[in-house]
């Protein structure tokens, strides 16, 4: 691990030991673990199908049929479950790379030109398909998930976490104000900034420069009558010191659009690093503490 990189978890496992597969919180309602076997993966695909493609489509076809993709075999799959019932509350997938040269094998590289990031000299982790069961709004769910991420970051010496952060729907207009502000304040540094891929190389998905959302035009109003906030996962990234790319990818296949998000661990402010340390402790011991966003946002 780099000597100037902050430790996110107060007590690491002894050399040669592995983090427990079950991050159960004894006094908590949820536990985090990694998928093991076909039954776990069917549950993951079913939740992803509902979260990203809608309940109607998920009912018409098995989750595996509509959500399984070629990247699943390359990623490990994290599950946050209800302790009492075993029901899946949230899931995400995560892949580690020794350095930036390996990220071309990941999902994000299919949608973004990551040639600059390929020069990153330390281990990286890609996180994707993060979703919470629709209707569930319990901050403990996200707390356990971030606890799992924090432990992997420390155990594997990860220097940068990145991935595609999704927004529900294919219309960025309701998020124009929040995205414009995020792009101004948290734009990816030039040395790592992702580029846009042409539609032909991007499965036909459309690319929208975020600068267009900042144009001096009448601000569109969402159906609810007020601009929408950023998804909870993205807000956490940005509060930790993360950055976003300068364009969005609109993906009708997933009924969503996304931005490329990155978080350099060495740049997390000490006070914010305490957030991840607390999350990791919560996942391990069931400690309490509030997170100020709704877990239902993906």
Secondary structure, DSSP 8 states (H G I E B T S, - for coil): --TTS---SSS---TT----SB---TTSSEEEEE--SHHHHHHHHHHHHHHHH-HHHHHHS-HHHHH--TTGGGSEEEEEEETTT--EEEEEEEEEESSGGGGGGSSHHHHEE-TTGGG--S-EEEEEEEEE-TT---HHHHHHHHHHHHHHHHHTT--EEEEEEEEESS-GGGGHHHHHHHHHHSB--TTT--EE--GGGTTT-EEEEGGGGGSSS-----TTSS-----HHHHHHHHTT-EEEEEEEEEGGGTEEEEEEEEEGGGS-HHHHHHHHHHHHHHHH------SS-TT--
